[in-house]
Amino acid sequence: MNQSTQRERITQYIRDTYGTEAEYLWADSPGNAVFRHPASRKWYAAMMRVLPEKLGLAGEDALDVMDIKCSTIMIGSLLPTKGFLPAYHMNKNHWISVVLDDSVSDSQITPLLELSYDSVAPKCKKQRAQPAEE
């Protein structure tokens, strides 16, 4: 049986699926990482170690959480579900936090990652229709 943590499994899934590596940007928070879309360089996920009190939860041990970008409607439907919280340290209208303690299954997280990844992809500009030559 695989004894890896959910954080490790999701990080490996991101690497395998999107070809992006975790970027550790903050010397004072070495466990915090972001994942960027390779074309737009925009973040589509952030993983952090957070004290439960900062998330409005009880406990003393830091938790692994991942912020994922998603629609306001989806955020509203996910928040009542165990393991989903208002985004930590991000815009709560466009991001949601997922506690990476296996309370949310990997199979629930991966489609949300896909939506987040796609939402920060460069937008295709529509070509103006050229008038037909006579």
C-alpha positions in Angstrom: 0.0 0.0 0.0 1.2 3.5 -0.9 2.0 5.4 2.3 2.7 8.8 0.7 0.9 11.8 1.9 -1.9 13.3 0.0 0.3 16.4 -0.6 3.0 14.2 -2.1 0.4 12.3 -4.3 -1.2 15.5 -5.6 2.2 17.1 -6.3 3.2 14.0 -8.3 -0.1 14.1 -10.1 0.5 17.8 -11.1 4.0 16.9 -12.3 2.8 13.9 -14.3 -0.3 15.6 -15.8 0.8 19.2 -16.3 4.6 19.0 -16.4 4.9 21.7 -13.8 7.1 21.6 -10.7 6.5 23.2 -7.3 8.1 26.6 -7.0 9.2 27.5 -3.4 9.2 31.3 -3.4 9.4 32.2 0.2 12.5 31.6 2.3 10.5 32.2 5.5 7.9 29.6 4.5 10.0 26.7 2.9 7.0 24.3 2.9 4.8 26.7 0.8 4.8 26.2 -3.0 3.0 27.4 -6.1 2.3 25.8 -9.4 2.2 28.0 -12.5 0.7 27.4 -15.9 3.7 27.1 -18.3 2.2 29.4 -20.9 0.6 32.2 -18.9 2.9 31.9 -15.8 -0.2 32.4 -13.6 -0.7 30.4 -10.5 -3.3 27.6 -10.7 -2.5 26.0 -7.3 -0.7 26.8 -4.1 0.3 24.4 -1.4 0.9 25.6 2.2 1.5 24.4 5.7 -1.0 26.3 7.8 -1.8 26.3 11.5 -5.4 25.2 12.1 -6.3 28.4 14.0 -5.6 30.4 10.8 -8.2 28.3 9.1 -10.8 28.6 11.9 -10.1 25.0 12.9 -9.1 23.4 16.2 -5.8 21.7 16.7 -2.1 22.5 17.1 -0.4 20.6 14.3 0.1 22.5 11.0 -2.1 21.2 8.1 -1.3 20.9 4.4 -3.8 22.8 2.4 -4.0 23.6 -1.3 -5.6 26.7 -2.8 -7.3 26.0 -6.2 -8.8 28.7 -8.5 -12.4 28.0 -9.3 -15.7 29.7 -10.1 -17.8 31.6 -7.4 -20.7 29.2 -8.0 -18.5 26.1 -7.5 -16.9 27.6 -4.3 -20.4 28.1 -2.9 -21.3 24.5 -3.6 -18.1 23.1 -2.2 -17.8 25.1 1.0 -20.4 23.0 3.0 -18.4 19.9 2.2 -15.8 18.6 4.7 -12.3 19.4 3.7 -13.1 22.6 1.8 -12.6 26.0 3.4 -12.6 29.6 2.3 -9.3 30.3 0.5 -6.4 30.9 2.8 -4.4 34.0 1.9 -6.1 34.3 -1.5 -9.2 36.0 -3.0 -12.1 34.1 -1.5 -14.3 34.8 -4.5 -12.0 33.0 -6.9 -10.1 30.5 -4.8 -10.9 27.7 -2.4 -8.7 25.8 0.1 -8.7 22.0 0.2 -7.3 20.4 3.3 -4.9 17.7 2.2 -5.6 15.2 4.9 -7.5 12.7 2.8 -10.9 14.2 3.9 -11.3 15.1 0.2 -10.4 12.2 -2.2 -7.7 12.6 -4.8 -10.4 11.8 -7.4 -12.4 14.9 -6.2 -9.3 17.1 -6.3 -8.0 16.3 -9.8 -11.0 17.7 -11.8 -10.8 20.9 -9.7 -7.1 21.1 -10.6 -8.0 20.7 -14.3 -10.5 23.5 -14.1 -8.0 25.7 -12.3 -5.2 25.0 -14.8 -7.6 25.7 -17.7 -8.8 28.9 -16.1 -5.4 30.5 -16.1 -4.4 29.3 -19.6 -3.8 32.0 -22.2 -7.1 33.0 -23.9 -7.2 32.5 -27.7 -7.9 35.7 -29.4 -10.6 35.4 -32.1 -9.5 36.5 -35.6 -11.6 39.1 -37.2 -13.3 37.8 -40.2 -11.7 39.1 -43.3 -14.0 40.4 -46.0 -14.1 38.0 -49.0 -12.2 39.3 -52.0 -14.2 39.8 -55.1 
